[in-house]
Amino acid sequence: MRPRAAPAPETGALLHFEHVNLRVPDHRTATLFFVEGLGLTRDPYRMVGVRNMWVNVGTQQFHLPIGEPTPLPGEVGLVVPDVDWIERQLDRVGRELKDTAFETAREGAEILTTTPWGHRIRVVAAGPEARFPLGLAYVEFWAAPGTSEGIGAFYRQCLQCPVESRPIAGDPAVWVTVGPRQTFRFRERPAGGPVASTNHVAVYLTRYRAIYAELERRGCVMEPDTDEQFRFARITDPRTGAELFRFEHEMRSLHHPDFLRPLVNRTPVPYRVD
């Protein structure tokens, strides 16, 4: 008999992790880093003015509105087809970013890079954790010591997500499934915990009304339901109500007009500057 294949991972009420929003002060610099350096594509149909910029990443996006940058307490995992090509592009654009917070370092098969405003992005190749060729595989959040178990319970009970306890580099952590092969990872770090941030993540979810009601009951909602989306930030211990972490989540229903909107992704080629 053929051995039985491992069962497919379960997906909960969060069906698709769609974007990370990072405020930036300058779209020229953002284009250098995200488009030329990382090989991504500015969306040609939405937010094409001077106040916001959406950058397509497979079926996901970075949203980059103009504003004062604030920290992202952790890192974003970006899957690309060719890590070596990205390394060469980042080295090239780095000459024009030398007076910013931009950094890049090779770590084995991965690249850890920092945006010109200090946001950490880990560039990885497709593999068992993320089998798509281009996309956002995860956001890792740095939580305070002793909080990951309660954070996992919040996502499991309040947002109906599969949660796995899984250390990261020896640090206690929980991995929350927020879409097929997409995770939010809460990693305990000595200096972890909520920070003042204007950044956010966006997801699409089923059981929209029930989850909204549960978060409203717990006092977590920060922007009320508009029939298509709401926002919450407080992540609390389901047993005690104590706040464990704070980060803005944009929660979209499947009736949102952007759900499954096709995104244009170019085939990246090296830039020639004449």
N, C-alpha and C positions, 0 to 999 in steps of 0.2 A: 504494500500500500504506500502511496505517496504520503509524506509527512504533511500534516495539516498546517496550513499557513497561519502565521500569527494573526489574531483578529485585528481589524482596522481600529485605530484609536477612536474613542467616542468623542462626539462633538456635542456640546451643551447648548444652552439658549443663546450664547453669543456665536453668531454664524460667520462673521467676517470682520477682521481687524482692518480698517480701511485707510486711516492716515494718522500721521504724527504732525502736530502743529507746533512750529518753532518760530517765534518772532525774531526778525532780523532787521538791521537798520539800513541795509544797502543791497539792492537786487543785482547790481553789477557783480559785487563780490559773491553773492549767492549763486549767480550763474557760473562764475569761475569754478566754484567748489562743486556744486551739485550737478551741473550739466557738463562742463568740460572735464572736471576731475573725476566724478563718479560715473560719467557716461549716461546720465538720466535725461529725461525729456520734459521740457516745459509743456504743460497742457495747452494746446492751441485754441481751445474753445472756451475755457472758463478762467476767470481771474487773469486776464491778459493785459490789465492796465498797470498803473504804477503803484498801487496801494497793496496789492497782494500778488502772489505768484504760486501756482500749484505745479508741482513737479511729479510726473508720473513714474511709478516704479512697478512695472508689470500691471497687476490689478489693484495697486495701492498708490498712495501719494505721500509726499511731504507737502504740507501747507506752510507757506513762508510769508505771512503778512508783515508789512513794515511796522516796526515798533522796537521798544527797548528789549534787548535779549535778556533772558533770565536762565538760570541753570536748569539742566535736566539731570535729576539725581539718579544717574545710571548710564545706560547706553542703549543704542538702537542696533539691532542685528540686520544688516543688509546683505541679501544674497545676490550675487552677480555671476554671469557666465564665465568670466575670465579674471581671476584675481590678479594675475601678473600684469595684464593690460591696465587694470585700474591703478596698480602701483606705479606704473610708468606715467600715467596721466596725472596722478597726484604729485609725483615728483616734478613734473613740468609746470603745473599751475602753482606749485608751492613757491616758485620764484616770485610770483606776483602777490603772494599772501604772507610774505616774510614779516610784515609788521602787524600781524594779527595773532590770534590764539591758535592758528592752524598748526597741527603737528601730524606726523604720520610715522608709524613704525611697523615693521614686519614682525609678526609673531607666528613663526612656523608657516602654516598654510593660510593664515589669516592676516589681515591688516587692521590695526587699530588706528583710526584717524580721528582728529578733532576738528570740528568746523571752525571757521574763523572767529566764532563767538563762544567756543568752549564746549559745544555739545559733542559727546563721544559717539562715534559710529564704528561698529566692528564689521568689516567687509569679509564675507565668507563665500565659499563655493557651495553649490547645491550638494546635498548629501542626505543621509537618513533623516535628519531633523527638518529639512526643507527641500523638497524634491522639485520645486518650481525653479526655473532658471533665473528669474529676476523678481525680487519682491522684498517685503519687510517680514522677516521671520519672527522677530520678537522685540519687545522692549524690556530691558532689565532695569528694575527700580531698586535703589539701595534703601533698605528699611532698617530701622533700629534693631539692635540685638533683642531677641526674645519675642519678636512680633510676627514672624512669618507664619507660625501655626494659626494665629488668630486671623491674619489676612487671608490665608487659604480658606478658613471656615467661612469668612464673609463672602468670598466669591462662590463657594460651594452652596451655601444656604440662601444667600440673597440674590445672586445672579445665576444660579443653576449651572455652574461651570464645573467640568471635571478638573480636579486639582491633584497634583502629584508632589510629594515631598522629595526633593532631589537637590543635593548640595551642589554648589558652584565653587570650584577651587577650594574645597574644604569648608566653605561658609554655608550654614544652614540656609535653605531656600525652598520656596514653593513655586511650581510652574503651573500656571492657570491657562487652560485651553480657551482661546478666544477666536478660533476659526481652524479650518483644516491645516495642521502643521504650523499654527501660529500660536504664540504664547506671550503672556505677561509673566515675567519672572521677578519675584520679590526675594532679594538676596540680603541677608543680614550683614551689615557692615558696621564697624565701630562708630563711624561718624554718620551712619545712615539715619533716615527719618525725613519727615516732611520739610520742605524748604519753600520759600516764597517763589512761585513760578507762574508764569502766564502761558506755559505750554499746555497742550492737552493731547489726548488720543481719542480716536473715534472708532466705534464698532456698530455693527448692525445686529439686531437681536430679535428673537421670537419671544412670545409671552410678554410682549411689550407692556401691556396694561398691568399685568400682575407684578412685574418687576418694578415698574414705576411706583405702584401702590406700596410695595414693601420698602423701597428706599425712602419714600415720603414718610411712611410711618416711623422709620428710624431717624428721621431728621437729616438725611444725607443729601437731598435734592438741593441744588444751588440755582437751577434755572428751570422753571416749570414746563410741563408738557405742552407742546404746540401741535399735537396730533401727529407729528412726524419725528420729533426728537425732544429730548430733555438732557440736562447735564447734572452730574453729581461729582463731588470731589472727596467727601469724607469716607474713609474706609474704617469701619468700626468693628470692635469685637462683638460677635453676635450674642455672647453671654452677658457681658457687662455694659456694652454701649460705649466703652472707652475708645477714643480715636487712636488708631494705630498708624495710619498713613493718610496723606492728603495729596491727591493729584486729580486734575479735571478730566472727566470722561464725557465725551459727547456720545449719547446713546440714541441711535437712529432706528426707527421702525423699518420694516420691509416695504412700507408704502412711501418711504422717502424718495424723491425724484432722482437722487443720485445712486440708488441701489442698482448694482450691476451695470452702471453706465460704462460703455466701452471706452477704454483709455488708449490713446495713441502712444506707442513706444517705438522710437527710431532704432535702427541698428547703429550703435555708436561706432564712430570712426575717429582716428586721430585728427586733431585740429592742426591746421597749418596757418600760422600767423605770418603774413607777408609784410 
